[in-house]
Each structure stands twice: as C-alpha cells, then as structure tokens.
Amino acid sequence: MPDNDLVTPQPAPTQNALPAVWDLVIGDMQDRDRLGAEKYKTRLQPHNGRDALVDHYQELLDAVAYIRQEIFERATAFARSMNLFCAEVHRRSVAAGWWSTPELANIPTVLCLIHSEISEAMEGHRKDQMDDHLPHRKMIEVELADAVIRIVDLAAALHLDLGGAIEEKMAYNLHRSDHKPEARAAEGGKRF
C-alpha cells in the first residue's frame, strides 16, 4: 500500500476560522494534568522517584508509533472505503435478486453487462442525450453509474480487494513511462 509523500516540503499554512492549535494543546495539557493528578494522586513534580528521561523516551516511542499508524491509516482509507462501498452495493444487489438466477450469476455474463453499460454511456455522450430512467440526468452519467455498480458488485461477489488494487494501480501508473505524453506521441506509442 503506498504511503503519503513524507519527504516533499509542506506548503505554507493558510489562515482560516478554525481554533488556534496552541489553544487546543494548552487545553489538552490542562486536561492531562487533571487526569494525571487523579490517577497518581499527585501532580507531576520534579524528584518524584521516576526517571523523567526514560518516561519521555517511552512516551516519544508511543507518539511515533501513533503518528505512523495514522499515516498508514490515512494512506489506506480509500481502499477500506472502496471495499465497504463494494460490499454495500453487493448486499443491495443480492437483496434485489440480481444474483438469484444462474445466468445472472455467470461471471462472463456480468462482464458483458459491464461492457454494455460503457457502450450505452458512449451512445449517450455521442448523442448528448438525457437518461430514459432518470431524465434529470445525462445518459452518460447514469450509464457510468450502472457500470460502476456492476463492477463493484462483481468485485464484492468475488471477494476482490478492489480498493487496494486501485490504490496500487494508481501508484504504479504515476511512474509508467508509457503513460507520459512524450511516450504517447512517439512512434508506436499509445495514441489513445
């Protein structure tokens, strides 16, 4: 799973209407002081019988682990969300009876249905048509939605990690030489 870029410098901060972080930190420190006093029956004081450097080091190790956990979770949040979306679409599809007959549960048939949705999207785009079933929406929009529904439904039915595969493929595609404009324009390059 790709991580966030951890080496590129961050942009300059922009001002907004949210609270100042230092105010939040000070409030947290006051809460932590109260919690410590309740837990240990005394506030933190020097010469309390503990090695403050070891306490600090252990807390920093925990902090670094928590930070790394959050970085990993943010990097994988899309994949988890996508797979939950797939599971929900599949649940609804099963409830609607889409998988109740052998011909509809046939993988080649489902793949061909995905093709047909894309073809219908192309036709709607070519003719700039509104959709028959959802007349307030463009046909291309609705047919692409149908294609996505069928794709994620199939992925969940086959227990595929579609979210993870999308994350990995997008990361891979960032560095593909054949996807660069100069490679596409070259002799024998991908024109489309």
N, C-alpha and C positions, 0 to 999 in steps of 0.2 A: 504494500500500500504506500503510495507516495506521501511524503511529509510536506508540510509547508516549507517555503524557502526560508531558511534560518540564517542566511549569510548576507543577503541583499539589505543595504541600509533602509530603514523605515522612512516614510515621508514625514515632513514637518507636521505637527499637530494643527488641527483647525478648531477654532473656538465654537462652542455650542451652548445650549441652555441647560445642559446636564450638570449635576453637582460636581464640585471640585473633588478630585480623588483624595487629596490630603485630608479634607474634612471627613471623608469616608474612613480613611485609615485611622485618624485620631479617634473617631467613634468606635472603630473596631478595637483599638488599643485600650480604650476605657472599658469596653465590654470584656476584653480578655483579662484585664486587671481584676475586675469584679469576679469573673469565673475562677481565676487562679486563687483569689482570696477565699472563695467559698470551698474550693477543692482542697487546698493545702492549709486552710485555717490561718493563713498569714499572707501578706502581700510579698512580692518578690523584693528581697533585700540583699545587700552585699554580705559576704561572710555567713552564708546560710547553711554551710556544710556540704554544698554541691559544687562541682567544678563547672563554672559558667561557660568555659570554652568548650568543654565536651557537650554540654547541653546545647550550646549554639550550633556546634558542628552537626549534632544529631538532627536538630531542627532544620538546618540547611539541607541535609541529605533528604529529609522528608519533603521539604519545599521543592527541591529539584525534581524529585520523583513525581510530585503532584503536577508540576509545570509540564513535565514530559508527558504525563498521562493526558493532560488537557490538549497539548499539541497533537498527540496521536488521535484523540477522540475527535477533535475538530477536523483533522485530515480524513477521517473515515466516516464522518457524519453523513456525507452524501450517500455513500454506499449503503449504510444502515437504513437511511430514509427511503432510498430507492427500493431496497428489498422489502421493507414494510409496505410500501406502495404496491409492489408486485403482489405480495400476499393478500392485500385487501382487494385488489382487482380480481384476483383468482377466486377469493371467497365469494365475491358477488357473482362472478361468472358461474361458479358451481351452483350457487343458490338460484340463479336464473335458468339452470338446466342446460347450459352450453356444453357441458361435458357428459351429458346423460346418454348420448347415443354413440355407437361405435364410430360412425363416420365423422362426428364432430370431435371425438377424442383421438382421431388419427392425426399424428404429427405432420405428415406431408400435406394433409388437407388444411390444417391450421396455417402452415407456412404459405400455402397458396392463397388462403384468405388474406393473409398479411399483404401479399403481392397485390391482390385485387384492391385493397384499401388504398395502396400507394397509386395504383393506376387510376382509381377514381379521384384521388387528390389531384393528379396531373390533369385529368379531364376538367375538373372544376376550375383549376388555375388557368388552363388553356382558354376556357370559355368565360372566365370571370363570373362564375355562377354562384348564387346563394344555395344553401343546402335545402334539400327537399324536406327533411325531417325537422331541422332546426332553421327555419327560414330567416331568422335574425342573424345567422352566422354564415360566413363564406363556406362554400363547399370544401375548399382545400383545408380549412381549419378543422372541420368536422371529420373529414376522411383521415387526416393525420391523427386526430384523436382516436379514431377507430383503429388505426394501425398500431398506435402506442398501446391501446387497450389490449389488442390481440397479442402484441409482442410480450408485454409484461405478464399477461395471463399465462402464456405458454412458458415463460421463464419460471414462474412460480410453480406451474404444474410439473415441470421437470426438475424442480429444486435447484435451479441455477442461481449462482451469485451474480446476478446481472449488474447490481450496483458496483461490486468490486471489479467486475470485468470492464465496466465503463470507466471507472477511475483509472485502472491500469492502462487501458487503451488510449485514453486522452493523454496521459503522461507519456506514453510511448510515442504517440503521434506528434507531440511537441518537438521531438528531435529527429523525425524521419526526414531524410534528405530528399526523398521523392515527393514530399508534400510542400517543399519550398518553391516559391514562384519561379526561380531560375531553372529548377529541375523540371517543372511542368512545361516551361517554354522551350526546353532543349529538345533536340531531335530524339524522337522515341519517348518523350516524356508523357506524363498523364495530362491529356488536354482537358479532361472532364473530371 
